[in-house]
Amino acid sequence: MTWPFLAWSPDDSAGAVYDVTVPGTWDELVEFYAGGAGSRPLERIVEIARGHGVRSVVVEQRYLDPDWRSEHGAFHGRLFRRHPSVCHRWHLSTDDVPADLSELRPGARCCAGTSTASSRRW
């Protein structure tokens, strides 16, 4: 699947909030991150999150993961195509997270766990 490079991190926002109680939101997230090819590990993460009552997903964009950057440098750094050297990290919450992240209280306990996603399959 081919997709525009800027679709991965289209702007400079720190993150995005998804209300996964809205029908179809989980499917949209899986479609985006699996690139239309399906991903059993990602589908399992979603299954577990649903089972734990996750209501909101905060996607931290432009996350600097040392493992992904090392892998990126070893493989993608030798290619003549642009691939994101940053990844997205999911923060899963069983509470409703405000769409405006500046409304979060410092020290608020809202996240059930995190998962790091590297760029989609090429």
C-alpha positions as CSV (number, residue, x, y, z in Angstrom):
1,M,0.0,0.0,0.0
2,T,1.3,3.4,-0.9
3,W,0.4,6.5,1.2
4,P,1.7,10.0,1.6
5,F,4.6,10.4,4.0
6,L,2.9,13.3,5.7
7,A,-0.2,11.2,6.5
8,W,1.9,9.7,9.3
9,S,2.3,13.0,11.2
10,P,0.3,15.5,9.3
11,D,0.9,18.5,11.6
12,D,2.9,19.5,14.7
13,S,0.2,18.5,17.2
14,A,1.5,16.4,20.1
15,G,-1.3,14.0,19.9
16,A,-4.8,13.1,19.1
17,V,-7.7,11.7,21.2
18,Y,-10.1,9.1,19.9
19,D,-13.4,8.2,21.6
20,V,-13.5,4.5,21.0
21,T,-17.1,4.2,22.3
22,V,-18.1,5.7,19.0
23,P,-19.0,2.8,16.6
24,G,-16.3,2.2,14.0
25,T,-13.5,4.1,15.8
26,W,-11.5,0.9,16.7
27,D,-11.9,-0.3,13.1
28,E,-10.6,3.0,11.7
29,L,-7.5,2.9,14.0
30,V,-6.7,-0.7,13.0
31,E,-7.2,0.1,9.3
32,F,-4.8,3.1,9.6
33,Y,-2.1,1.3,11.5
34,A,-2.3,-2.0,9.7
35,G,-2.4,-0.2,6.3
36,G,-5.4,-2.3,5.1
37,A,-3.4,-5.5,5.4
38,G,-4.7,-6.7,8.7
39,S,-2.5,-7.2,11.8
40,R,-3.3,-10.0,14.2
41,P,-1.1,-8.5,17.0
42,L,-2.8,-5.1,16.7
43,E,-6.2,-6.7,16.6
44,R,-5.4,-8.7,19.7
45,I,-4.4,-5.4,21.5
46,V,-7.7,-3.9,20.5
47,E,-9.5,-7.0,21.7
48,I,-7.8,-6.8,25.1
49,A,-8.5,-3.1,25.4
50,R,-12.2,-3.6,24.6
51,G,-12.3,-6.3,27.3
52,H,-10.9,-3.9,29.8
53,G,-13.4,-1.2,29.0
54,V,-11.1,1.3,27.3
55,R,-13.1,4.4,26.4
56,S,-10.4,6.7,25.0
57,V,-7.1,6.3,23.1
58,V,-4.6,9.1,23.1
59,V,-2.2,8.8,20.2
60,E,1.1,10.4,21.0
61,Q,2.5,11.5,17.6
62,R,6.1,11.9,16.8
63,Y,7.2,9.6,19.7
64,L,11.0,9.0,19.7
65,D,11.4,5.3,20.4
66,P,15.1,4.2,20.6
67,D,14.4,0.7,19.3
68,W,12.4,2.0,16.2
69,R,15.0,4.7,15.5
70,S,17.8,2.1,15.6
71,E,15.9,-0.2,13.3
72,H,15.1,2.7,11.0
73,G,18.7,3.8,10.8
74,A,19.9,0.2,10.0
75,F,17.3,-0.5,7.3
76,H,15.3,2.5,6.1
77,G,18.3,4.9,6.4
78,R,19.9,3.1,3.4
79,L,16.9,3.6,1.1
80,F,16.1,6.5,-1.2
81,R,12.5,6.7,0.0
82,R,11.3,8.7,3.0
83,H,10.0,6.7,5.9
84,P,9.1,8.2,9.3
85,S,11.8,7.9,11.9
86,V,9.3,8.5,14.6
87,C,6.5,6.3,15.8
88,H,3.1,6.7,17.5
89,R,2.4,5.6,21.0
90,W,-1.1,4.7,22.2
91,H,-2.2,5.6,25.7
92,L,-5.3,3.6,26.6
93,S,-7.8,5.0,29.1
94,T,-10.9,3.6,30.8
95,D,-12.0,7.2,31.4
96,D,-13.2,9.8,28.9
97,V,-10.3,11.9,27.9
98,P,-11.0,15.5,26.8
99,A,-10.2,16.2,23.1
100,D,-8.2,19.2,24.2
101,L,-5.2,17.6,26.0
102,S,-4.5,20.8,27.8
103,E,-7.5,20.1,29.9
104,L,-5.9,17.1,31.6
105,R,-4.9,17.7,35.2
106,P,-1.3,17.2,36.1
107,G,-0.8,13.8,37.8
108,A,-4.3,12.6,36.7
109,R,-4.4,8.8,36.5
110,C,-6.2,8.1,33.3
111,C,-4.1,5.6,31.3
112,A,-4.6,1.9,31.5
113,G,-1.5,1.1,29.4
114,T,0.5,2.1,26.3
115,S,1.5,0.5,23.1
116,T,4.0,1.7,20.6
117,A,3.4,1.5,16.9
118,S,6.0,1.9,14.2
119,S,5.1,3.0,10.8
120,R,2.8,0.8,8.7
121,R,4.0,-2.0,6.5
122,W,5.7,-0.7,3.4
